[in-house]
Amino acid sequence: MISGNGELHVRPSRSSLPQGRVLLVDEDAKDLKHFATQLGRMDYSVRAFADYREAEACLEHEHFDFVLVSQSSPAFATRHLVEFALARDRQTPVVVLTRCLQMKSYLEAMQLGASDYLQKPLTPAEFERVVTTHCQPRQGEISALEA
């Protein structure tokens, strides 16, 4: 469901306990819905935003196990959000997806501490591999979810 502010809410589909919490940011509405739906099918709790500033505001108040950010232009416009996410918690994996693969942006993202930098489109199998590789809720948080 898309709210009035452009945020997409996706709840896990198969079980009552999510695999983990994912912050998804993508300016492309079609990609945002596609990735959010796929994450929901994989039983992740997803907060999805089309606007980077709104995602940053959410990140100020909520914890996420994984941050997935799309870079929509050759300039590394999402740099600030990647920096902010990593400054909040260095242990949270941040993956950057892009349609415009630029070596300079790749190097910047990796130097900031991004876990990966991948070119879109990703097949569903590739996307699932990326998410399951990087999104590992911390043990203490799993115990808290089960309580």
C-alpha positions in Angstrom: 0.0 0.0 0.0 1.4 3.5 -0.9 0.7 6.3 1.5 0.1 9.9 0.7 3.8 10.8 1.2 5.1 8.2 -1.3 6.1 5.6 1.3 5.2 2.0 0.4 4.4 -0.3 3.3 4.9 -4.0 2.7 4.3 -6.6 5.4 5.8 -10.1 5.4 3.6 -12.6 3.6 4.2 -16.1 5.0 4.8 -15.8 8.7 4.1 -13.5 11.6 7.8 -12.9 12.3 9.8 -11.0 9.7 13.2 -12.2 8.5 14.5 -8.7 9.2 13.8 -5.0 8.6 14.7 -3.5 5.3 14.9 0.2 4.3 14.4 0.4 0.6 14.9 3.7 -1.3 14.3 4.0 -5.0 13.1 7.1 -7.0 11.8 4.8 -9.8 8.2 3.9 -8.7 8.2 0.7 -10.7 11.4 -0.6 -9.2 10.4 0.5 -5.8 7.2 -1.5 -6.0 8.9 -4.5 -7.6 11.7 -4.7 -5.0 9.3 -4.0 -2.0 7.0 -6.8 -3.2 9.8 -9.2 -3.7 11.1 -8.4 -0.2 7.7 -8.9 1.3 7.4 -12.3 -0.4 10.7 -13.2 1.2 9.2 -12.4 4.6 11.1 -9.2 5.2 9.4 -6.2 6.9 10.0 -3.3 4.4 9.9 0.5 4.7 10.1 1.7 1.1 10.5 5.3 0.1 10.8 7.2 -3.3 12.3 10.2 -1.6 15.8 10.1 0.0 15.0 12.8 2.6 11.9 11.0 3.9 14.0 7.8 4.1 16.7 9.6 6.1 14.0 10.9 8.5 12.8 7.4 9.0 16.3 6.2 9.5 16.8 8.7 12.3 14.0 7.0 14.4 14.1 3.3 13.3 16.6 0.5 13.2 17.0 -1.6 10.0 18.9 -4.8 9.4 19.6 -3.9 5.8 19.5 -0.7 3.7 19.0 -0.9 -0.1 19.5 2.4 -1.9 19.1 3.0 -5.6 21.3 5.5 -7.4 19.4 7.0 -10.3 22.0 9.3 -11.9 25.6 9.2 -12.9 26.4 11.6 -10.0 26.4 9.7 -6.7 23.3 11.6 -5.5 22.5 9.0 -2.8 25.9 9.5 -1.2 24.5 11.5 1.7 22.0 8.8 2.6 24.6 6.0 2.4 26.9 8.1 4.7 24.0 8.8 7.1 23.0 5.1 7.3 26.6 4.0 7.9 27.1 6.8 10.5 24.1 5.6 12.4 25.2 2.0 12.5 28.4 0.7 10.8 27.1 -2.9 11.3 24.0 -2.3 9.0 24.8 -3.5 5.5 24.1 -0.9 2.8 23.8 -2.0 -0.8 23.7 0.5 -3.7 21.8 -0.4 -6.9 22.2 1.6 -10.1 21.3 1.7 -13.7 24.2 4.0 -14.5 27.3 2.1 -13.5 30.1 4.7 -12.8 33.5 3.6 -11.5 33.8 6.9 -9.5 30.5 6.3 -7.8 31.3 2.7 -7.2 34.6 3.6 -5.5 32.9 6.3 -3.4 30.3 3.9 -2.2 32.8 1.2 -1.3 35.1 3.7 0.4 32.1 4.9 2.5 31.6 1.4 3.6 28.8 0.1 1.3 28.6 -3.7 1.3 28.0 -3.9 -2.4 27.3 -1.8 -5.5 25.3 -3.6 -8.2 23.9 -2.8 -11.6 20.2 -3.0 -12.3 18.3 -4.9 -13.5 18.7 -7.9 -11.2 17.0 -11.2 -11.8 14.7 -12.3 -8.9 17.3 -15.0 -8.0 20.2 -12.4 -8.0 18.1 -10.0 -5.9 17.2 -12.8 -3.4 20.9 -13.8 -3.2 21.9 -10.2 -2.4 19.3 -9.8 0.3 19.9 -13.1 2.0 23.7 -12.6 1.9 23.6 -9.1 3.5 20.4 -9.1 5.6 21.2 -11.0 8.8 19.3 -9.7 11.9 21.6 -9.5 14.9 21.1 -12.3 17.4 19.9 -10.0 20.2 17.3 -8.5 17.9 16.1 -11.9 16.9 15.6 -12.8 20.5 13.7 -9.5 21.1 11.4 -10.3 18.2 10.6 -13.7 19.5 9.8 -12.5 23.0 
